[in-house]
Structure formats: structure tokens, C-alpha cells
Amino acid sequence: MNGVHDVGGMQCFGAVLPEENEPVFHAEWEKRVFGTMCLAMIDGHFNVDELRHAIEHIAPAEYCAVPYYGKWLRGMEDRLIAHGVITREELERKWAEVQGKGAAA
Amino acid sequence: MSSHDHEHEHSLVPSEPALRIKALESLLVEKGVLDPAAVDEIIDVFEHRVGPRNGALVVAKAWTDPEFRKRLLADGTAAVRELGFLGMQGEEVVAVENTQNVHNVVVCTLCSCYPWPLLGLPPAWYKSLAYRSRVVIEPRKVLEDFGLKVSDDKEVRVWDSNSEVRYIVLPERPAGSETLSEAELAELVTRESMIGTGVAKAPA
């Protein structure tokens, strides 16, 4: 599929900015996304091709704006719901809970 | 999903990614399908145990052992397995050799494919839209962003990775390194030299 992910040959994204002494992860949440993703794939909930497919279906404006592990997170949620490991309702309840909006909502 | 669903989701979804992954992790733990200690273990492996040091050992061996070099270029996957480097995102490894006449550079234009067992996780710039988009159309300019000027008489080859094939560049052995041991040579091999956005360091 051609889509926003297929960026090879575009020249609108500016200079490449290498970072000196770059850490493996830039934030704690990135680590959790990475580790959870690896386990989800090791446990066979979905494979890397499905994940990429899900990431490639993120809406174009969002795809460009969201950081790398944010795309992984969206792709992972999508696949876990698709395979019935979790439901959207359960995830929404958790979203409310972690934001202090009440677990019982 | 309808546009109504989109709006609905946007009103609920945590704006902070830290909260969003916390929600998912907590849900998976509750359902008994995720062990948080196993997540910690995987993070530790990729933060501390797997990294470009592995690839550097492969390169140093190829510089000092002509038979290994031949095997590496003929069948990268089998050769790196001899050294015990296998695992996720390293299922099929192809080594490409820099020479006097050719400089190789690796990208994944579609996302971020990278030989994890040899180089660890990719740096942020490798996954950036800027690198993915530009290195295939103006590689010499992109290499200059890294401070690397490739002479005009040298061919630049760009290799686009995919989820089946991961590339590693075999950099040129630096001049003046003839007397160094394999371990000392490995110290000269940088991550960038194995992606192709750099060259091996000169001996001190």
C-alpha cells in the first residue's frame, strides 16, 4: 500500500539530527512500550507484519506527529483488540482509571 | 471505525503516552497475559546487553580472518550465528562491504528495520522521517549531516531494509591498524560505521 509511511524520496522533512551519546530510550514510557510489544509478539498475539500494517493505517497527520514508540503503542492496541486479547471497552475503562476519572465509569 | 467513534476515542485517550501505556500494561497484567517482570527483563537486555559492540566483534573478525570474511559476505546470517548473534529482527542478515570504490549506507524507508542482535535498537535519527526520506534521494548530502564527505569518484550504494532482510555494513579497515589485535580493532568500529553514516575510527 502506498501511504504516508512510504516517505522514501521526499525532501520536506529537514536535516537529519544525530544525537551525541544517545541513550537507548529517551523516556521510561518508551521502555514499557518496547518491552510490552516484544512480549506480545513472543507470546504470539500478533506478528511484526501485522504490527507494521496497523502502524501504516494510522491517519496521515497523526502518523507524522506521533513519536516512534507512540506509533508502536497505537499499533499494539489495535492488534490486541483485533485478536480479542482485550476489548476497546476495557481499554477505555483503563484510560479513564489512569487519568483519575474513576474506575467504575 | 466511524468519525463518531474517532471523536469518542479522542475524548477518552490519555494525552500523555506514559499514562496510555500504563493503562494497557495494567489491563494486560489484570487479564493475566503479561508479566511485568518479563517486561523489565527485556528492557534490561536491550538497554545493557545487546548493542553495537556485537556488530563490532563481527567486523573485527572479518578484518582479521579472511575465511570468516568470505563466509560473512556469502551468507551473513550463518556467519553471525557462528558468533552466537541471532534473535528477533536478525533472522536474515546481509553484510555489504565498503571498498576503495564503494561506500554503502543502510536505511529502512518504510519504518525502522535494523539488525537488533548485531547493533541493538536503532538510534532516533535512523527512525526519523528526515533520514528515511532523504537518504535514498540525496545520500551524499545526508552523509554530510553526519560530517562524512564521500569523494565524488566513490559510488554510494543505499540499501533499503525490510522486515525480512537486515543489512550491516562491513566498513573499510582503517590505515595504520595492521598491528592491532581483534579486540583492539573492535574498539575502532562505531555503530555509524556499520550503518554507513560513518567510517571506522583511526587508531590512536
Interface residues (C-beta under 8 A of the other chain):
Chain A: H5 D6 V7 G8 G9 M10 Q11 C12 F13 G14 A15 V16 L17 P18 E19 E22 V24 F25 H26 A27 E28 W29 K31 R32 V33 F34 G35 T36 C38 L39 A40 M41 I42 D43 H45 V48 D49 R52 I55 E56 C64 P67 Y68 Y69 G70 L73 M76 E77 L80 V85 I86 E90 L91 E92 K94 W95 A96 E97 V98 Q99
Chain B: E9 L12 V13 P14 E16 P17 A18 L19 R20 I21 K22 A23 L24 E25 S26 L27 L28 K31 V33 L34 D35 A38 V39 D40 I42 I43 F46 E47 G51 M88 Q89 V107 T109 L110 C111 S112 G120 L121 P123 A124 W125 K127 S128 L129 A130 Y131 R132 S133 R134 V135 V136 I137 E138 V142 D145 F146 D160 S163 E192 T197
